[in-house]
Amino acid sequence: MLLVRQQELWWALLCVAAIAWVFRMVRPVERRALRVTWVIVALSVVALAAVSQLRVHPMLATTAMGVAVVLWGLASIHLLATVVFRGALPALGLSVPRIAHDLTFTGFAIAWGFLWLRLSGVDPSQLFTTSAVITAVLAFSMQDTLGNVLGGVTLQLDNSLRVGDWVRLDDVSGRVTDVHWRFTAIETRNRELVMVPNSWLMKNRFTVMRGSVDTPFAWRRAVQFNIESGADPEKVIWALEHAVLDAEIPHVLTVPPPNAILSDVASGYCRYTLRYWLGDPRFDDPGDSSVRVHALAALARAGVRPGVPQEEHLMIKENDNWRAAAGQRDFDRRLEAIRRTELFAQLPAQEQQMLAGHLIHAPFAAGDIITRQGAVAHWLYLIIRGEAKVLVDGPDGRLPVATLHDGDIFGEMGMLTGEARSATVIAGTAVDCYRLDKEGFAQVLQQRPEIAKDMTAIVEARNAQRSVLLARTGQPAGNHGDLLGRILSFFSQRN
């Protein structure tokens, strides 16, 4: 009985080999697809030959015969799938991805295995119930592979990706050549074959350039031109559009018609964008180049010249004369600030110039606290531009007392007597001011001690006005008696 089955299997393997050979002769390009068939047939022949050598061991001979039968079934299934998917369907003009061939072979191979087990007297369901843990472990370890397989199947079922489609993902652009069970193959214009895992395609965004059923493929492209700013926009737009309409450019469509717009106005030129439609995505760069060539020729015929960006650079040679002039301008601004200040306006010109030489530029942003009540600082501020608010801390919180503007000063008591700040000054706007410290004023006072009397009279008048403002808010005015003596005493101290 074993000999009869063995002879029948020899004839069956011979039939498979003969069909595979005929298919190879008919379609030589598919010889690589038949390699799996030839390998399985060879293994089946080896197993079948071993049956004759193992007749003295019936159990081993039966096992070898079973292996040969299983391998013959797998070879037959693979050959059938190859003939259908690699021969019959392409002959009918149908392009089927590789994953369909692989999944068909896998499905029928599993079915053939179950059938062989049942014919051998083994219930396949018992294998699943006794190996549930092993199945779970295998499924977990192969989750990436299963994700790629399911991703490839899903992409084919929902028709989102087909062989022959032109796709773009990240920096890769090319044509889909095949969809395998693990990856999708994309061939770029540089003949690079990029393998993209199917699971990645399921999780990320990619672009497919494909025509619909009712309309042919059309992909809108855009090329830009810099044109001289004096050119008539209508004339430029007309020339750009007719550069495509009045020319026969390979793979460039005239329906839908091209469209040109003025997209930007820059320094020295205007930027125009010509948008046209391409009929084949494989020629995107050549199409852009051809459109540019025809557009430049059309612009030249229309007398329109390209635009060139223009820039102006100011170069200053900083020599000694330039630095001296800049320093003089800065000194004049500080001297003007001194002359506009009530406290120093009556001083002789020589002393005003001396004070101007000691001014320090001190800008503040809106919201900055310039001085804080209770702080000790031996300098005053001259406001050149801006607005500052004077606030006094009281039992009910911080109260506004006055608002300072251009030409006002504050902090003079701290500079003249060393007293702590009697109020908080906050910049209401951006404030530009100068600062004068005790050391700068001391030089003037040493040369002209009588200036202290004049300064005392001015400060006492300002203190009287401040006392009135403080009285309105219920704040004590403070004791400013013998102001001249305190000034002289403060400046007689060692700096």
RODO-2510 file (C-alpha; in nm, 4 decimals, decimal comma):
residues 495
     n   res          X          Y          Z
     1     m     0,0000     0,0000     0,0000
     2     l     0,2852     0,2320     0,0916
     3     l     0,4511     0,1541    -0,2445
     4     v     0,1374     0,2397    -0,4357
     5     r     0,0988     0,5757    -0,2559
     6     q     0,4634     0,6416    -0,3122
     7     q     0,4276     0,5878    -0,6879
     8     e     0,1214     0,8115    -0,7013
     9     l     0,3112     1,0869    -0,5200
    10     w     0,6026     1,0538    -0,7641
    11     w     0,3594     1,1179    -1,0504
    12     a     0,2009     1,4101    -0,8632
    13     l     0,5403     1,5735    -0,8048
    14     l     0,6260     1,5191    -1,1700
    15     c     0,3050     1,7007    -1,2712
    16     v     0,3893     1,9950    -1,0438
    17     a     0,7418     2,0158    -1,1871
    18     a     0,6110     1,9964    -1,5454
    19     i     0,3562     2,2758    -1,4901
    20     a     0,6209     2,4928    -1,3228
    21     w     0,8580     2,4373    -1,6151
    22     v     0,5910     2,5271    -1,8717
    23     f     0,5004     2,8438    -1,6782
    24     r     0,8666     2,9419    -1,6665
    25     m     0,8906     2,9013    -2,0425
    26     v     0,5755     3,1086    -2,1006
    27     r     0,6690     3,3865    -1,8558
    28     p     1,0484     3,3932    -1,8098
    29     v     1,0244     3,7145    -1,6013
    30     e     0,8552     3,5166    -1,3243
    31     r     1,1332     3,2626    -1,2778
    32     r     1,2228     3,4181    -0,9412
    33     a     0,8645     3,3708    -0,8227
    34     l     0,8994     2,9952    -0,8886
    35     r     1,2014     2,9524    -0,6647
    36     v     0,9870     2,8682    -0,3615
    37     t     0,7995     2,6073    -0,5669
    38     w     1,1229     2,4428    -0,6816
    39     v     1,2624     2,4389    -0,3272
    40     i     0,9475     2,2756    -0,1852
    41     v     0,9414     2,0192    -0,4691
    42     a     1,3076     1,9361    -0,4025
    43     l     1,2400     1,8829    -0,0310
    44     s     0,9422     1,6642    -0,1128
    45     v     1,1576     1,4523    -0,3464
    46     v     1,4167     1,4094    -0,0695
    47     a     1,1471     1,3032     0,1786
    48     l     0,9913     1,0651    -0,0744
    49     a     1,3294     0,9092    -0,1539
    50     a     1,3867     0,8544     0,2172
    51     v     1,0710     0,6435     0,2354
    52     s     1,2366     0,3616     0,0354
    53     q     1,5425     0,3715     0,2621
    54     l     1,3335     0,3546     0,5805
    55     r     1,1101     0,0585     0,4981
    56     v     1,2745    -0,1459     0,7703
    57     h     1,1457     0,1177     1,0149
    58     p     0,7711     0,1460     0,9420
    59     m     0,7151     0,4404     1,1784
    60     l     0,9956     0,6480     1,0254
    61     a     0,8831     0,5564     0,6753
    62     t     0,5292     0,6674     0,7540
    63     t     0,6585     0,9959     0,8949
    64     a     0,8736     1,0622     0,5878
    65     m     0,5754     0,9824     0,3652
    66     g     0,3608     1,2281     0,5576
    67     v     0,6254     1,5005     0,5222
    68     a     0,6468     1,4349     0,1478
    69     v     0,2676     1,4618     0,1118
    70     v     0,2573     1,7883     0,3076
    71     l     0,5397     1,9361     0,0995
    72     w     0,3731     1,8255    -0,2250
    73     g     0,0550     2,0060    -0,1158
    74     l     0,2496     2,3236    -0,0331
    75     a     0,4305     2,3112    -0,3686
    76     s     0,0981     2,2677    -0,5517
    77     i    -0,0621     2,5598    -0,3628
    78     h     0,2348     2,7893    -0,4251
    79     l     0,2448     2,6991    -0,7944
    80     l    -0,1294     2,7589    -0,8286
    81     a    -0,1054     3,0995    -0,6584
    82     t     0,1921     3,1944    -0,8774
    83     v     0,0136     3,0955    -1,1994
    84     v    -0,2990     3,2895    -1,1022
    85     f    -0,1425     3,6072    -0,9599
    86     r     0,1712     3,6207    -1,1749
    87     g     0,0317     3,4847    -1,4979
    88     a    -0,3447     3,4863    -1,5450
    89     l    -0,4335     3,8174    -1,3782
    90     p    -0,1543     4,0231    -1,5440
    91     a    -0,2579     3,8705    -1,8792
    92     l    -0,6063     4,0130    -1,8151
    93     g    -0,4593     4,3581    -1,7402
    94     l    -0,5053     4,3353    -1,3621
    95     s    -0,2166     4,4517    -1,1398
    96     v    -0,2325     4,2749    -0,8035
    97     p     0,0092     4,3549    -0,5184
    98     r     0,2459     4,0916    -0,3863
    99     i     0,0642     4,0789    -0,0535
   100     a    -0,2397     3,9211    -0,2225
   101     h    -0,0213     3,6372    -0,3543
   102     d     0,1503     3,5891    -0,0165
   103     l    -0,1702     3,5918     0,1882
   104     t    -0,3461     3,3560    -0,0536
   105     f    -0,0605     3,1068    -0,0337
   106     t    -0,0482     3,1374     0,3471
   107     g    -0,4227     3,0890     0,3873
   108     f    -0,4428     2,7836     0,1638
   109     a    -0,1280     2,6375     0,3204
   110     i    -0,2853     2,6617     0,6667
   111     a    -0,6062     2,5049     0,5344
   112     w    -0,4045     2,2242     0,3739
   113     g    -0,2290     2,1620     0,7051
   114     f    -0,5596     2,1347     0,8925
   115     l    -0,6959     1,9000     0,6261
   116     w    -0,3877     1,6766     0,6428
   117     l    -0,4096     1,6610     1,0230
   118     r    -0,7758     1,5618     1,0086
   119     l    -0,7081     1,2950     0,7428
   120     s    -0,4281     1,1660     0,9664
   121     g    -0,6736     1,1269     1,2528
   122     v    -0,5686     1,4344     1,4530
   123     d    -0,8292     1,6884     1,5672
   124     p    -0,6787     2,0373     1,5015
   125     s    -0,9010     2,1990     1,7653
   126     q    -0,7223     2,0030     2,0361
   127     l    -0,3939     2,1572     1,9319
   128     f    -0,5297     2,5087     1,9915
   129     t    -0,6791     2,4259     2,3291
   130     t    -0,3572     2,2670     2,4540
   131     s    -0,1261     2,5357     2,3201
   132     a    -0,3091     2,8548     2,4155
   133     v    -0,0131     2,9893     2,6127
   134     i     0,2283     2,9198     2,3264
   135     t    -0,0101     3,0898     2,0830
   136     a    -0,0311     3,3983     2,3075
   137     v     0,3477     3,4183     2,3382
   138     l     0,3918     3,3892     1,9627
   139     a     0,1272     3,6533     1,8987
   140     f     0,2974     3,8940     2,1402
   141     s     0,6428     3,8378     1,9921
   142     m     0,5122     3,8824     1,6379
   143     q     0,2976     4,1876     1,7006
   144     d     0,5120     4,4077     1,4739
   145     t     0,4927     4,1510     1,1946
   146     l     0,1186     4,1106     1,2423
   147     g     0,0799     4,4880     1,2422
   148     n     0,2588     4,5102     0,9084
   149     v     0,0482     4,2287     0,7600
   150     l    -0,2803     4,3766     0,8799
   151     g    -0,1679     4,7223     0,7691
   152     g    -0,0941     4,5975     0,4171
   153     v    -0,4295     4,4197     0,3991
   154     t    -0,6157     4,7261     0,5235
   155     l    -0,4431     4,9570     0,2745
   156     q    -0,5552     4,7261    -0,0059
   157     l    -0,9094     4,6745     0,1209
   158     d    -0,9895     5,0455     0,1599
   159     n    -0,8132     5,1245    -0,1711
   160     s    -0,6047     5,3975    -0,0074
   161     l    -0,2841     5,2730    -0,1694
   162     r    -0,2461     5,0868    -0,4979
   163     v     0,0405     4,9599    -0,7075
   164     g     0,1308     5,2329    -0,9562
   165     d     0,0238     5,5239    -0,7324
   166     w     0,2606     5,8171    -0,6947
   167     v     0,3046     5,8952    -0,3244
   168     r     0,4924     6,1475    -0,1144
   169     l     0,5828     6,0935     0,2501
   170     d     0,8295     6,3105     0,4424
   171     d     1,1233     6,3577     0,2022
   172     v     1,0438     6,0521    -0,0127
   173     s     0,8509     6,0818    -0,3376
   174     g     0,8026     5,7969    -0,5823
   175     r     0,5825     5,5265    -0,7361
   176     v     0,4440     5,2290    -0,5447
   177     t     0,5891     4,9207    -0,7112
   178     d     0,4559     4,6542    -0,4781
   179     v     0,2850     4,5924    -0,1450
   180     h     0,4393     4,3029     0,0464
   181     w     0,3184     4,1421     0,3650
   182     r     0,5797     4,3366     0,5634
   183     f     0,6432     4,6595     0,3717
   184     t     0,5408     4,8730     0,0759
   185     a     0,8080     4,9266    -0,1907
   186     i     0,8376     5,2786    -0,3358
   187     e     1,0682     5,3523    -0,6295
   188     t     1,1932     5,7120    -0,6487
   189     r     1,2966     5,9015    -0,9626
   190     n     1,6577     5,8215    -0,8720
   191     r     1,5760     5,4489    -0,8989
   192     e     1,6075     5,4133    -0,5239
   193     l     1,3816     5,1465    -0,3757
   194     v     1,2474     5,2670    -0,0405
   195     m     1,0904     5,0091     0,1928
   196     v     0,8211     5,1604     0,4172
   197     p     0,6689     4,9334     0,6882
   198     n     0,2938     4,8911     0,6401
   199     s     0,2303     4,9648     1,0075
   200     w     0,4016     5,3066     0,9634
   201     l     0,1704     5,3892     0,6732
   202     m    -0,1286     5,3061     0,8933
   203     k    -0,0157     5,5465     1,1687
   204     n     0,1199     5,8416     0,9686
   205     r     0,0066     6,0795     0,6983
   206     f     0,1130     6,0383     0,3373
   207     t     0,0028     6,1992     0,0106
   208     v    -0,1264     6,0034    -0,2886
   209     m    -0,1352     6,1676    -0,6333
   210     r    -0,4103     5,9855    -0,8195
   211     g    -0,6834     6,0744    -1,0659
   212     s    -1,0493     6,0023    -0,9962
   213     v    -1,2806     5,7776    -1,1939
   214     d    -1,4463     6,0637    -1,3836
   215     t    -1,1458     6,2926    -1,4384
   216     p    -0,7888     6,2151    -1,5458
   217     f    -0,4930     6,2836    -1,3217
   218     a    -0,4063     6,6531    -1,2762
   219     w    -0,1612     6,7874    -1,0172
   220     r    -0,1309     7,1621    -0,9658
   221     r     0,2244     7,2890    -0,9461
   222     a     0,3586     7,6383    -0,8697
   223     v     0,6701     7,8189    -0,9964
   224     q     0,7759     8,1678    -0,8905
   225     f     0,9353     8,4590    -1,0762
   226     n     1,0910     8,7823    -0,9439
   227     i     0,9949     9,0683    -1,1771
   228     e     1,1059     9,4321    -1,1734
   229     s     0,8762     9,6436    -0,9570
   230     g     0,7943     9,8884    -1,2380
   231     a     0,6390     9,6233    -1,4657
   232     d     0,2637     9,6322    -1,5344
   233     p     0,1086     9,3477    -1,3242
   234     e    -0,1624     9,2722    -1,5822
   235     k     0,0984     9,2479    -1,8560
   236     v     0,3126     9,0105    -1,6495
   237     i     0,0181     8,7872    -1,5524
   238     w    -0,0993     8,7656    -1,9142
   239     a     0,2515     8,6733    -2,0354
   240     l     0,2930     8,4023    -1,7713
   241     e    -0,0436     8,2392    -1,8361
   242     h    -0,0057     8,2415    -2,2151
   243     a     0,3455     8,0978    -2,1835
   244     v     0,1676     7,7713    -2,0955
   245     l    -0,1481     7,8124    -2,3040
   246     d     0,0388     7,8949    -2,6268
   247     a     0,2963     7,6157    -2,5978
   248     e     0,2995     7,2380    -2,6209
   249     i     0,4931     7,1350    -2,3119
   250     p     0,5173     6,7595    -2,2472
   251     h     0,2944     6,6412    -1,9604
   252     v     0,1722     6,9990    -1,8924
   253     l    -0,2054     7,0418    -1,9232
   254     t    -0,3860     7,3416    -2,0645
   255     v    -0,7180     7,2232    -1,9163
   256     p    -0,7586     7,3219    -1,6373
   257     p    -0,5965     7,6469    -1,7504
   258     p    -0,2917     7,7936    -1,5742
   259     n    -0,3309     8,0810    -1,3307
   260     a    -0,0787     8,3549    -1,2389
   261     i    -0,0991     8,5816    -0,9339
   262     l     0,1025     8,8622    -0,7781
   263     s     0,2067     8,6879    -0,4566
   264     d     0,4483     8,9345    -0,2918
   265     v     0,5975     9,2828    -0,3151
   266     a     0,9541     9,3147    -0,1902
   267     s     1,2409     9,5624    -0,2052
   268     g     1,3312     9,6110    -0,5709
   269     y     1,1053     9,3427    -0,7207
   270     c     0,7592     9,1863    -0,7254
   271     r     0,7116     8,8109    -0,6916
   272     y     0,4650     8,6371    -0,9238
   273     t     0,3482     8,2762    -0,8902
   274     l     0,2478     8,0757    -1,1976
   275     r     0,0286     7,7779    -1,1109
   276     y    -0,0144     7,5136    -1,3775
   277     w    -0,1443     7,1543    -1,3977
   278     l     0,0783     6,8519    -1,4532
   279     g    -0,0572     6,5336    -1,6092
   280     d     0,2054     6,2891    -1,4814
   281     p     0,3605     6,3123    -1,1339
   282     r     0,6808     6,1476    -1,2503
   283     f     0,7742     6,4664    -1,4382
   284     d     0,7303     6,7256    -1,1625
   285     d     1,0860     6,8669    -1,1713
   286     p     1,1183     6,8460    -1,5544
   287     g     0,7731     7,0031    -1,5836
   288     d     0,8720     7,2954    -1,3600
   289     s     1,1896     7,3446    -1,5614
   290     s     1,0058     7,3444    -1,8968
   291     v     0,7444     7,5893    -1,7699
   292     r     1,0174     7,8243    -1,6452
   293     v     1,1927     7,8136    -1,9833
   294     h     0,8746     7,9033    -2,1733
   295     a     0,7757     8,1680    -1,9165
   296     l     1,1127     8,3437    -1,9323
   297     a     1,0912     8,3530    -2,3101
   298     a     0,7368     8,4947    -2,2951
   299     l     0,8436     8,7628    -2,0451
   300     a     1,1366     8,8607    -2,2668
   301     r     0,9028     8,8956    -2,5668
   302     a     0,6757     9,1179    -2,3551
   303     g     0,9704     9,3407    -2,2605
   304     v     0,9538     9,2448    -1,8920
   305     r     1,2824     9,2159    -1,7089
   306     p     1,3569     9,0080    -1,3993
   307     g     1,3688     9,1867    -1,0662
   308     v     1,6767     9,2013    -0,8461
   309     p     1,6560     9,2464    -0,4659
   310     q     1,7935     9,5836    -0,3581
   311     e     1,9602     9,6663    -0,0283
   312     e     2,1121     9,9859     0,1102
   313     h     2,4064     9,9729     0,3524
   314     l     2,5124    10,2768     0,5577
   315     m     2,8840    10,2720     0,6327
   316     i     3,0294    10,5176     0,8855
   317     k     3,3989    10,5709     0,9207
   318     e     3,4602    10,6181     1,2928
   319     n     3,7705    10,8365     1,3025
   320     d     3,8735    11,0826     1,5689
   321     n     3,6734    11,3690     1,4190
   322     w     3,3599    11,1552     1,3992
   323     r     3,3953    11,0406     1,7609
   324     a     3,4582    11,3980     1,8764
   325     a     3,1457    11,5198     1,6956
   326     a     2,9363    11,2403     1,8448
   327     g     3,0674    11,3174     2,1925
   328     q     2,9900    11,6877     2,1460
   329     r     2,6317    11,6088     2,0432
   330     d     2,5857    11,3950     2,3540
   331     f     2,7320    11,6674     2,5764
   332     d     2,4991    11,9276     2,4216
   333     r     2,1986    11,7114     2,5084
   334     r     2,3107    11,6775     2,8692
   335     l     2,3801    12,0539     2,8938
   336     e     2,0338    12,1257     2,7577
   337     a     1,8871    11,8998     3,0277
   338     i     2,0736    12,0969     3,2961
   339     r     1,9515    12,4326     3,1605
   340     r     1,5878    12,3129     3,1488
   341     t     1,5974    12,2092     3,5160
   342     e     1,4690    12,4654     3,7665
   343     l     1,7260    12,3666     4,0274
   344     f     2,0225    12,4401     3,7974
   345     a     1,8786    12,6924     3,5520
   346     q     2,0216    12,9958     3,7408
   347     l     2,3735    12,8593     3,7716
   348     p     2,6508    13,0246     3,5734
   349     a     2,7337    12,8641     3,2387
   350     q     3,0655    12,7262     3,3652
   351     e     2,8975    12,5379     3,6504
   352     q     2,6226    12,4128     3,4200
   353     q     2,8844    12,2671     3,1883
   354     m     3,0597    12,1059     3,4838
   355     l     2,7358    11,9404     3,5975
   356     a     2,6568    11,8287     3,2428
   357     g     2,9875    11,6429     3,2345
   358     h     2,8777    11,4338     3,5360
   359     l     2,5334    11,3335     3,4097
   360     i     2,4795    10,9626     3,3499
   361     h     2,2161    10,8399     3,1071
   362     a     1,9547    10,6289     3,2917
   363     p     1,6571    10,4997     3,0878
   364     f     1,3637    10,3112     3,2450
   365     a     1,0883    10,0990     3,0936
   366     a     0,7213    10,1484     3,1784
   367     g     0,6520     9,9922     3,5193
   368     d     1,0113    10,0171     3,6494
   369     i     1,0524    10,1419     4,0085
   370     i     1,2968    10,4291     3,9758
   371     t     1,3255    10,5077     4,3476
   372     r     1,1721    10,3351     4,6493
   373     q     1,0487    10,5097     4,9625
   374     g     1,2937    10,4659     5,2524
   375     a     1,5906    10,3805     5,0318
   376     v     1,9147    10,5808     5,0656
   377     a     2,0711    10,6997     4,7402
   378     h     2,2908    11,0062     4,6940
   379     w     2,1742    11,1148     4,3496
   380     l     1,8878    11,2916     4,1738
   381     y     1,7119    11,2285     3,8413
   382     l     1,6357    11,4709     3,5570
   383     i     1,3455    11,3567     3,3348
   384     i     1,4115    11,4227     2,9659
   385     r     1,1131    11,2451     2,8208
   386     g     0,8318    11,0402     2,9697
   387     e     0,5973    11,0341     3,2657
   388     a     0,6535    10,9055     3,6207
   389     k     0,4154    10,8653     3,9150
   390     v     0,5043    10,9702     4,2709
   391     l     0,3518    10,7444     4,5386
   392     v     0,3679    10,7613     4,9197
   393     d     0,3148    10,4653     5,1503
   394     g     0,0430    10,5345     5,4072
   395     p    -0,1751    10,3445     5,6530
   396     d    -0,4272    10,2687     5,3787
   397     g    -0,1683    10,1594     5,1263
   398     r     0,0252    10,3374     4,8540
   399     l    -0,1287    10,6756     4,7595
   400     p    -0,0550    10,8847     4,4473
   401     v     0,0934    11,2263     4,5235
   402     a     0,2041    11,3758     4,1928
   403     t     0,2920    11,3046     3,8315
   404     l     0,6301    11,4059     3,6887
   405     h     0,6821    11,5053     3,3239
   406     d     0,9559    11,6290     3,0905
   407     g     1,1968    11,8676     3,2671
   408     d     1,1019    11,7649     3,6236
   409     i     1,3547    11,6404     3,8791
   410     f     1,3209    11,4208     4,1861
   411     g     1,5526    11,2852     4,4549
   412     e     1,7267    11,6166     4,5167
   413     m     1,7044    11,5802     4,8964
   414     g     1,8934    11,2527     4,8770
   415     m     2,1718    11,4168     4,6777
   416     l     2,1923    11,7391     4,8844
   417     t     2,1424    11,6038     5,2369
   418     g     2,1724    11,2236     5,2145
   419     e     1,8187    11,1717     5,3474
   420     a     1,6241    10,8566     5,2658
   421     r     1,3734    10,8712     4,9842
   422     s     1,0453    11,0208     5,0951
   423     a     0,8382    10,8652     4,8156
   424     t     0,8328    10,5879     4,5582
   425     v     0,8633    10,6898     4,1928
   426     i     0,7397    10,4488     3,9237
   427     a     0,7765    10,4968     3,5474
   428     g     0,4257    10,5329     3,4015
   429     t     0,5636    10,5262     3,0480
   430     a     0,9077    10,4695     2,9046
   431     v     1,1174    10,7310     3,0868
   432     d     1,4420    10,8729     2,9537
   433     c     1,6384    11,0603     3,2172
   434     y     1,9818    11,1572     3,3472
   435     r     2,1275    11,0872     3,6912
   436     l     2,3501    11,3269     3,8885
   437     d     2,5316    11,1971     4,1971
   438     k     2,6811    11,3722     4,5010
   439     e     3,0382    11,3633     4,3703
   440     g     2,9444    11,5534     4,0557
   441     f     2,7665    11,8321     4,2454
   442     a     3,0415    11,8500     4,5090
   443     q     3,2931    11,9829     4,2560
   444     v     3,0625    12,2747     4,1739
   445     l     2,9964    12,3429     4,5411
   446     q     3,3691    12,3517     4,6213
   447     q     3,4351    12,6169     4,3578
   448     r     3,1291    12,8273     4,4436
   449     p     3,0115    12,7688     4,8037
   450     e     2,7577    13,0511     4,7691
   451     i     2,5612    12,8326     4,5295
   452     a     2,4405    12,6379     4,8330
   453     k     2,2277    12,9368     4,9420
   454     d     2,0591    12,9655     4,6046
   455     m     1,9985    12,5904     4,5956
   456     t     1,8525    12,6020     4,9485
   457     a     1,5950    12,8621     4,8467
   458     i     1,4841    12,6597     4,5455
   459     v     1,4639    12,3318     4,7408
   460     e     1,2686    12,4963     5,0273
   461     a     1,0137    12,6252     4,7752
   462     r     0,9803    12,2746     4,6282
   463     n     0,9462    12,1249     4,9784
   464     a     0,6673    12,3721     5,0575
   465     q     0,4748    12,2594     4,7509
   466     r     0,5346    11,8946     4,8408
   467     s     0,4104    11,9551     5,1968
   468     v     0,0807    12,0854     5,0587
   469     l     0,0400    11,7711     4,8458
   470     l     0,1239    11,5451     5,1405
   471     a    -0,1214    11,7281     5,3631
   472     r    -0,4018    11,6553     5,1140
   473     t    -0,3352    11,2837     5,1533
   474     g    -0,3005    11,3026     5,5312
   475     q     0,0751    11,2334     5,5277
   476     p     0,3267    11,4145     5,7521
   477     a     0,5311    11,6730     5,5633
   478     g     0,8582    11,6087     5,7489
   479     n     1,0988    11,8546     5,9097
   480     h     1,3231    12,0461     5,6687
   481     g     1,4509    12,3103     5,9130
   482     d     1,8063    12,4493     5,8714
   483     l     1,8301    12,2980     5,5259
   484     l     2,1409    12,5015     5,4371
   485     g     2,3289    12,3715     5,7403
   486     r     2,2440    12,0143     5,6587
   487     i     2,3592    12,0574     5,2992
   488     l     2,6923    12,2070     5,4044
   489     s     2,7376    11,9405     5,6696
   490     f     2,6621    11,6580     5,4236
   491     f     2,9111    11,7839     5,1647
   492     s     3,1777    11,8577     5,4261
   493     q     3,1825    11,4837     5,5004
   494     r     3,4450    11,2728     5,3245
   495     n     3,3019    11,1276     5,0066
***
